[in-house]
């Protein structure tokens, strides 16, 4: 308890091996934060690189990326024909169990 209270009172950060680093000055605090930010940026770049490699491998396998379609191509063409005949978006959407905006996006 004595070490913990002394460390918090003096604003020191603990290092492995029982050593303490003095963090009282603003310059030292900024240096510590810069080091932490550098590690964070490096990790972000590593994640971005791995994600890009995974996407490229998926494309090479022929896998489609993104959210799957709610309607099959046949259902889409049928919905467009029904829309051209004057049926309301709500009725068409209800028959396919989708939101009316899904049907409205087919024409766009």
Order of alpha helices (4+ residues) and beta strands (2+ residues): alpha-beta-beta-alpha-alpha-alpha-alpha
